[in-house]
Protein backbone atom coordinates (compact mmCIF):
# COMPACT_ATOMS: atom_id res chain seq x y z
CA UNK A 1 0.00 0.00 0.00
CA UNK A 2 1.04 3.62 -0.50
CA UNK A 3 1.49 5.46 2.78
CA UNK A 4 3.09 8.50 4.43
CA UNK A 5 5.76 7.12 6.76
CA UNK A 6 7.15 9.21 9.61
CA UNK A 7 10.72 8.16 10.39
CA UNK A 8 11.97 11.31 12.16
CA UNK A 9 10.00 13.82 14.18
CA UNK A 10 9.55 17.26 12.63
CA UNK A 11 11.14 15.96 9.42
CA UNK A 12 9.46 15.39 6.04
CA UNK A 13 7.25 12.32 5.88
CA UNK A 14 8.24 9.72 3.30
CA UNK A 15 5.65 8.70 0.72
CA UNK A 16 6.47 5.03 0.22
CA UNK A 17 5.09 1.53 -0.31
CA UNK A 18 4.44 -0.56 2.80
CA UNK A 19 2.86 -3.99 3.34
CA UNK A 20 -0.89 -3.96 3.85
CA UNK A 21 -1.88 -4.37 7.52
CA UNK A 22 -3.30 -7.73 8.57
CA UNK A 23 -7.02 -7.94 9.21
CA UNK A 24 -7.71 -8.56 12.94
CA UNK A 25 -9.81 -11.62 13.79
CA UNK A 26 -12.40 -9.35 15.41
CA UNK A 27 -11.85 -6.46 13.05
CA UNK A 28 -11.93 -5.16 9.51
CA UNK A 29 -9.51 -4.00 6.85
CA UNK A 30 -10.55 -0.69 5.32
CA UNK A 31 -9.62 0.87 1.99
CA UNK A 32 -9.06 4.51 2.97
CA UNK A 33 -10.81 6.96 0.64
CA UNK A 34 -10.13 10.14 2.63
CA UNK A 35 -8.40 11.28 5.81
CA UNK A 36 -8.52 14.68 7.51
CA UNK A 37 -5.37 16.56 8.51
CA UNK A 38 -5.80 17.60 12.13
CA UNK A 39 -3.72 19.62 14.60
CA UNK A 40 -3.35 16.40 16.59
CA UNK A 41 -1.48 15.00 13.58
CA UNK A 42 0.80 18.03 13.81
CA UNK A 43 1.46 17.16 17.48
CA UNK A 44 2.36 13.61 16.45
CA UNK A 45 4.61 14.84 13.64
CA UNK A 46 6.44 17.13 16.07
CA UNK A 47 7.02 14.31 18.56
CA UNK A 48 4.78 15.82 21.23
CA UNK A 49 2.70 12.66 21.73
CA UNK A 50 4.35 9.93 23.81
CA UNK A 51 2.20 7.22 22.18
CA UNK A 52 3.89 7.67 18.80
CA UNK A 53 6.78 5.24 18.23
CA UNK A 54 8.83 5.56 15.05
CA UNK A 55 8.53 4.50 12.31
CA UNK A 56 4.89 5.48 12.22
CA UNK A 57 1.91 6.19 9.97
CA UNK A 58 -0.24 9.07 11.23
CA UNK A 59 -3.83 10.00 10.38
CA UNK A 60 -6.94 9.42 12.47
CA UNK A 61 -9.88 11.09 10.66
CA UNK A 62 -10.61 8.46 8.04
CA UNK A 63 -13.48 7.30 5.89
CA UNK A 64 -13.43 4.36 3.51
CA UNK A 65 -14.80 0.99 2.48
CA UNK A 66 -14.53 -2.41 4.14
CA UNK A 67 -12.54 -4.81 1.98
CA UNK A 68 -12.06 -7.69 4.43
CA UNK A 69 -13.43 -8.79 7.81
CA UNK A 70 -12.14 -11.23 10.39
CA UNK A 71 -14.09 -14.35 11.46
CA UNK A 72 -15.16 -12.66 14.73
CA UNK A 73 -16.59 -9.58 13.02
CA UNK A 74 -20.31 -10.07 12.38
CA UNK A 75 -21.82 -6.62 11.87
CA UNK A 76 -19.86 -5.42 8.83
CA UNK A 77 -19.12 -6.80 5.39
CA UNK A 78 -16.98 -5.95 2.35
CA UNK A 79 -18.38 -2.94 0.54
CA UNK A 80 -19.71 -1.20 3.65
CA UNK A 81 -18.83 2.50 3.77
CA UNK A 82 -17.49 3.27 7.22
CA UNK A 83 -15.62 5.50 9.60
CA UNK A 84 -14.61 5.11 13.26
CA UNK A 85 -13.90 7.28 16.28
CA UNK A 86 -10.18 7.89 16.70
CA UNK A 87 -10.34 6.36 20.20
CA UNK A 88 -11.06 2.65 19.84
CA UNK A 89 -12.53 1.06 22.96
CA UNK A 90 -12.12 -2.55 24.06
CA UNK A 91 -15.90 -2.94 24.19
CA UNK A 92 -15.95 -5.09 27.32
CA UNK A 93 -14.67 -3.02 30.26
CA UNK A 94 -17.02 -1.14 32.65
CA UNK A 95 -16.27 2.19 30.93
CA UNK A 96 -17.10 0.86 27.47
CA UNK A 97 -20.20 -0.96 28.70
CA UNK A 98 -21.25 2.21 30.49
CA UNK A 99 -21.12 4.21 27.26
CA UNK A 100 -17.79 5.95 27.87
CA UNK A 101 -15.23 4.27 25.58
CA UNK A 102 -13.13 7.45 25.38
CA UNK A 103 -11.85 6.70 28.90
CA UNK A 104 -11.33 2.97 28.30
CA UNK A 105 -8.15 1.79 30.05
CA UNK A 106 -7.43 -0.54 27.12
CA UNK A 107 -8.08 1.95 24.33
CA UNK A 108 -6.13 2.17 21.11
CA UNK A 109 -5.82 5.51 19.37
CA UNK A 110 -5.77 5.56 15.58
CA UNK A 111 -2.69 7.33 14.23
CA UNK A 112 -1.04 7.45 17.64
CA UNK A 113 -0.83 4.19 19.60
CA UNK A 114 -1.53 2.26 16.37
CA UNK A 115 -0.76 3.04 12.74
CA UNK A 116 -3.21 5.40 11.11
CA UNK A 117 -4.92 6.32 7.89
CA UNK A 118 -2.49 8.41 5.85
CA UNK A 119 -2.31 5.23 3.80
CA UNK A 120 -4.36 3.21 1.36
CA UNK A 121 -5.33 0.66 4.04
CA UNK A 122 -6.08 0.69 7.75
CA UNK A 123 -6.98 -2.15 10.13
CA UNK A 124 -9.64 -1.53 12.78
CA UNK A 125 -9.85 -3.97 15.71
CA UNK A 126 -13.09 -4.86 17.52
CA UNK A 127 -15.01 -3.66 14.49
CA UNK A 128 -18.48 -4.53 15.78
CA UNK A 129 -17.94 -2.12 18.69
CA UNK A 130 -15.87 0.58 16.96
CA UNK A 131 -16.88 0.86 13.31
CA UNK A 132 -19.60 3.27 12.22
CA UNK A 133 -21.57 2.83 9.00
CA UNK A 134 -21.78 6.04 6.95
CA UNK A 135 -25.12 7.38 5.72
CA UNK A 136 -25.64 6.85 1.99
CA UNK A 137 -25.81 10.60 1.44
CA UNK A 138 -22.46 11.35 3.10
CA UNK A 139 -19.33 11.43 0.94
CA UNK A 140 -15.96 10.12 2.09
CA UNK A 141 -14.27 13.53 2.10
CA UNK A 142 -17.15 15.01 4.08
CA UNK A 143 -16.97 12.19 6.63
CA UNK A 144 -13.20 12.52 6.95
CA UNK A 145 -13.45 16.28 7.32
CA UNK A 146 -15.98 15.69 10.07
CA UNK A 147 -13.47 13.39 11.70
CA UNK A 148 -12.44 13.96 15.27
CA UNK A 149 -13.22 17.67 15.13
CA UNK A 150 -16.98 17.54 14.67
CA UNK A 151 -17.36 14.45 16.87
CA UNK A 152 -15.21 15.91 19.65
CA UNK A 153 -17.11 19.20 19.44
CA UNK A 154 -20.45 17.36 19.47
CA UNK A 155 -19.58 15.54 22.67
CA UNK A 156 -18.21 18.75 24.20
CA UNK A 157 -21.22 20.91 23.39
CA UNK A 158 -24.05 18.38 23.61
CA UNK A 159 -22.90 15.79 26.15
CA UNK A 160 -20.37 17.51 28.41
CA UNK A 161 -21.56 21.14 28.53
CA UNK A 162 -25.22 20.31 27.75
CA UNK A 163 -25.66 23.66 26.01
CA UNK A 164 -29.27 24.88 26.06
CA UNK A 165 -31.17 27.09 23.57
CA UNK A 166 -30.65 30.76 24.32
CA UNK A 167 -27.46 30.26 26.33
CA UNK A 168 -24.31 32.12 25.37
CA UNK A 169 -21.55 29.82 24.08
CA UNK A 170 -18.09 31.38 23.75
CA UNK A 171 -15.61 29.54 21.53
CA UNK A 172 -11.96 30.50 21.92
CA UNK A 173 -10.09 29.46 18.76
CA UNK A 174 -11.83 29.02 15.40
CA UNK A 175 -9.84 26.17 13.90
CA UNK A 176 -11.54 22.95 12.82
CA UNK A 177 -12.84 21.91 16.25
CA UNK A 178 -13.79 25.47 17.20
CA UNK A 179 -15.76 26.00 14.00
CA UNK A 180 -17.44 22.64 14.57
CA UNK A 181 -18.49 23.74 18.06
CA UNK A 182 -19.86 26.99 16.63
CA UNK A 183 -21.90 25.15 14.03
CA UNK A 184 -23.27 22.68 16.61
CA UNK A 185 -24.02 25.39 19.17
CA UNK A 186 -25.92 27.41 16.59
CA UNK A 187 -27.88 24.31 15.57
CA UNK A 188 -28.93 23.85 19.21
CA UNK A 189 -30.24 27.40 19.38
CA UNK A 190 -27.43 28.84 21.47
CA UNK A 191 -26.11 32.36 21.01
CA UNK A 192 -22.52 31.82 19.90
CA UNK A 193 -19.60 34.21 20.31
CA UNK A 194 -16.58 33.25 18.18
CA UNK A 195 -13.15 34.46 19.32
CA UNK A 196 -9.98 34.34 17.23
CA UNK A 197 -7.17 36.53 15.91
CA UNK A 198 -7.66 35.60 12.23
CA UNK A 199 -10.24 37.59 10.22
CA UNK A 200 -10.67 34.66 7.82
CA UNK A 201 -11.54 32.30 10.68
CA UNK A 202 -14.01 34.79 12.14
CA UNK A 203 -15.65 35.22 8.73
CA UNK A 204 -16.18 31.44 8.46
CA UNK A 205 -17.52 31.41 12.03
CA UNK A 206 -20.16 33.99 11.06
CA UNK A 207 -21.11 31.93 8.02
CA UNK A 208 -21.53 28.85 10.26
CA UNK A 209 -23.93 30.60 12.59
CA UNK A 210 -21.95 32.66 15.11
CA UNK A 211 -24.13 35.37 16.62
CA UNK A 212 -21.13 37.65 17.20
CA UNK A 213 -17.36 37.60 16.79
CA UNK A 214 -14.45 39.04 18.73
CA UNK A 215 -10.93 39.76 17.44
CA UNK A 216 -8.79 38.66 20.39
CA UNK A 217 -5.71 40.25 18.84
CA UNK A 218 -7.23 43.68 19.11
CA UNK A 219 -8.56 43.23 22.65
CA UNK A 220 -6.53 43.88 25.81
CA UNK A 221 -8.84 41.89 28.10
CA UNK A 222 -10.68 39.12 26.26
CA UNK A 223 -12.53 37.92 29.32
CA UNK A 224 -13.91 41.38 30.09
CA UNK A 225 -14.87 41.88 26.43
CA UNK A 226 -16.78 38.59 26.36
CA UNK A 227 -18.59 39.41 29.60
CA UNK A 228 -19.57 42.77 28.14
CA UNK A 229 -20.77 41.34 24.82
CA UNK A 230 -22.80 38.58 26.52
CA UNK A 231 -24.37 40.66 29.26
CA UNK A 232 -22.48 39.17 32.19
CA UNK A 233 -20.52 36.31 30.70
CA UNK A 234 -20.95 33.14 28.69
CA UNK A 235 -22.91 30.26 30.16
CA UNK A 236 -20.47 27.90 28.44
CA UNK A 237 -16.96 28.65 27.22
CA UNK A 238 -14.70 26.34 25.23
CA UNK A 239 -10.93 26.47 24.89
CA UNK A 240 -10.58 24.98 21.42
CA UNK A 241 -6.87 25.75 21.11
CA UNK A 242 -5.18 24.31 24.19
CA UNK A 243 -2.79 27.10 25.14
CA UNK A 244 -2.54 28.91 28.47
CA UNK A 245 -3.82 32.23 27.14
CA UNK A 246 -7.03 30.77 25.70
CA UNK A 247 -7.57 28.64 28.82
CA UNK A 248 -7.41 31.74 31.03
CA UNK A 249 -9.53 33.75 28.61
CA UNK A 250 -12.15 31.02 28.62
CA UNK A 251 -12.37 30.94 32.40
CA UNK A 252 -12.56 34.72 32.63
CA UNK A 253 -15.30 34.79 29.97
CA UNK A 254 -17.75 32.85 32.12
CA UNK A 255 -20.63 34.21 34.12
CA UNK A 256 -21.25 32.91 37.63
CA UNK A 257 -22.05 29.17 37.62
CA UNK A 258 -20.65 28.94 34.06
CA UNK A 259 -19.18 25.79 32.48
CA UNK A 260 -15.71 25.64 30.91
CA UNK A 261 -14.90 22.79 28.50
CA UNK A 262 -11.31 21.98 27.59
CA UNK A 263 -11.27 20.71 24.00
CA UNK A 264 -7.81 21.86 22.84
CA UNK A 265 -5.02 19.50 23.87
CA UNK A 266 -2.53 21.35 26.12
CA UNK A 267 1.08 20.34 25.57
CA UNK A 268 4.45 21.33 27.00
CA UNK A 269 4.23 24.36 29.31
CA UNK A 270 0.53 24.67 28.50
CA UNK A 271 -0.18 21.33 30.21
CA UNK A 272 0.27 22.84 33.68
CA UNK A 273 -1.15 26.39 33.65
CA UNK A 274 -1.69 28.34 36.83
CA UNK A 275 -5.34 28.28 37.87
CA UNK A 276 -7.04 31.27 39.56
CA UNK A 277 -8.86 28.92 41.89
CA UNK A 278 -10.16 31.38 44.50
CA UNK A 279 -11.39 34.23 42.33
CA UNK A 280 -12.85 32.18 39.49
CA UNK A 281 -13.51 28.54 40.30
CA UNK A 282 -14.41 28.95 43.97
CA UNK A 283 -15.98 32.40 44.19
CA UNK A 284 -17.81 32.31 40.86
CA UNK A 285 -18.63 28.60 41.25
CA UNK A 286 -17.70 27.62 37.71
CA UNK A 287 -17.42 24.04 36.50
CA UNK A 288 -14.49 22.60 34.51
CA UNK A 289 -15.03 19.77 32.04
CA UNK A 290 -12.48 17.82 30.05
CA UNK A 291 -13.46 16.19 26.78
CA UNK A 292 -11.67 13.97 24.27
CA UNK A 293 -13.23 12.25 21.30
CA UNK A 294 -16.62 10.56 21.06
CA UNK A 295 -17.74 6.94 21.18
CA UNK A 296 -19.13 5.12 18.15
CA UNK A 297 -22.60 4.85 19.72
CA UNK A 298 -23.06 8.66 19.64
CA UNK A 299 -22.57 8.98 15.86
CA UNK A 300 -26.26 8.16 15.33
CA UNK A 301 -27.35 11.34 17.13
CA UNK A 302 -24.85 13.40 15.15
CA UNK A 303 -25.93 11.85 11.86
CA UNK A 304 -29.53 12.57 12.83
CA UNK A 305 -28.81 16.29 13.13
CA UNK A 306 -27.08 16.21 9.74
CA UNK A 307 -29.95 14.33 8.11
CA UNK A 308 -32.42 16.85 9.54
CA UNK A 309 -30.51 19.65 7.84
CA UNK A 310 -29.39 21.26 11.11
CA UNK A 311 -25.68 20.61 10.45
CA UNK A 312 -23.61 20.51 7.27
CA UNK A 313 -20.04 19.33 8.06
CA UNK A 314 -19.13 19.56 4.37
CA UNK A 315 -18.95 23.33 4.83
CA UNK A 316 -15.91 22.87 7.07
CA UNK A 317 -13.79 21.33 4.29
CA UNK A 318 -11.89 24.17 2.68
CA UNK A 319 -9.02 22.27 1.03
CA UNK A 320 -8.55 18.85 -0.59
CA UNK A 321 -5.10 17.45 -1.31
CA UNK A 322 -3.34 14.30 -2.44
CA UNK A 323 -1.19 12.25 -0.06
CA UNK A 324 1.93 13.91 -1.47
CA UNK A 325 0.63 17.25 -0.17
CA UNK A 326 0.51 16.06 3.44
CA UNK A 327 3.90 17.43 4.41
CA UNK A 328 3.06 20.95 3.30
CA UNK A 329 -0.26 20.77 5.17
CA UNK A 330 1.52 19.73 8.38
CA UNK A 331 4.13 22.46 8.00
CA UNK A 332 1.36 25.03 7.56
CA UNK A 333 0.25 24.20 11.09
CA UNK A 334 3.51 25.48 12.58
CA UNK A 335 1.53 28.68 12.97
CA UNK A 336 -2.00 28.89 14.34
CA UNK A 337 -3.20 30.62 11.17
CA UNK A 338 -5.45 29.30 8.46
CA UNK A 339 -9.07 28.30 8.68
CA UNK A 340 -11.26 25.33 7.87
CA UNK A 341 -10.35 21.69 7.39
CA UNK A 342 -7.87 20.07 5.00
CA UNK A 343 -8.65 16.56 3.75
CA UNK A 344 -6.43 14.09 1.92
CA UNK A 345 -8.89 12.55 -0.53
CA UNK A 346 -6.51 10.95 -3.03
CA UNK A 347 -4.05 8.39 -1.66
CA UNK A 348 -2.46 7.91 -5.10
CA UNK A 349 -1.59 11.55 -5.82
C-alpha positions, 0 to 999 in steps of 0.5 A: 500500500502507498502510505506516508511514513514518519521516520523522524519527528519534525522531518518530512514524511516519506511517501512510500510503499508498505505492506498492507496491515493484517485484518484482525480476527475481530476487526476489519480491513478498510480501503481509505478513501479520505483522511482529515489533517488535524492539529493532533497530527501536527502534534504527532509529527512534532514528537509531542505525543508519547504514544507515537513510536517511530517508524509510524503512519499518522492519520486518524480522521478516516473514511473508507470501504470495508474490503475484508473482515475477520471471522469474529466480526459479524456486523460489517461486510466488504463494501460497507462504507465506514468511519470510526472514532479515533479512540477505539474502545475494548468494548468489554470493560465497565467504561465501554459498557457504560457508554464511555469508551473514550476513557477505556483503560485498554483503548487504542488511538488511531494514528497514535498508539496504532498506525493510522490512515495516511495510507491506502489501508487501515486495520480496525480492531473490535469492528463490531464495537468501533466501526460506524456505517456512513449514511448513503448521502455522506461522501468520504471527504465530508466524513473525513473532514468531520473526523475527530473535530466535529465528533469531539465538538459534538460531545463537548457541546451536547454531552459535556456542557449540555448547552441549552437554547438561548445560552451564550456559548463562547468559543476561543479558537476558530480552527476545525474543532472550534468551527465545529463547536460553533456550528453545533451550538448554533444548531442547538439554538445557542447564542454563539460568540466566536473568538480568534485573531484571524479575520478569515476564521471569524468570517467562516464562524459567522457563516456557520452561525456565530451570533457575534465575533471578537478579534482577540488580537485587538482586545486587551482583556478578552474575558472582560470583552466577552462578559460585556458582549454577553451581558455578564458572561458566557454560560459555556466557554470552550478552549478549542486551542489548548494554550494557556492564554485561551484557557485563562480567557475562557475561564474569565469569559464565564458568568457565575455558575458557568461551564468551561470545557477543555477541548484543545489539547494542552502540551508542553508548558501549556499542560500545567497552567496556573489556575485562579482557583479562589477568584474564578472557580471557587468564588464564581462557582464555575465548572471545569469539564475535560473532553476527548473524542466521542464513542461510536454509539453517539454517531447516530445522534450526530448523523440525525442532526445532519440528516435533519438539515441542522448541520452541514459538516461539508462546509468545514472542508476548505481544502482537498489534497493528495497524499503527497501534499501532506507534508506541506499541510503539516508544516502550515500548522507550525503557525495557528493561522489558516481556517477550515479543514484540509482533507487528503482525498486521493491516496495515489496523488 
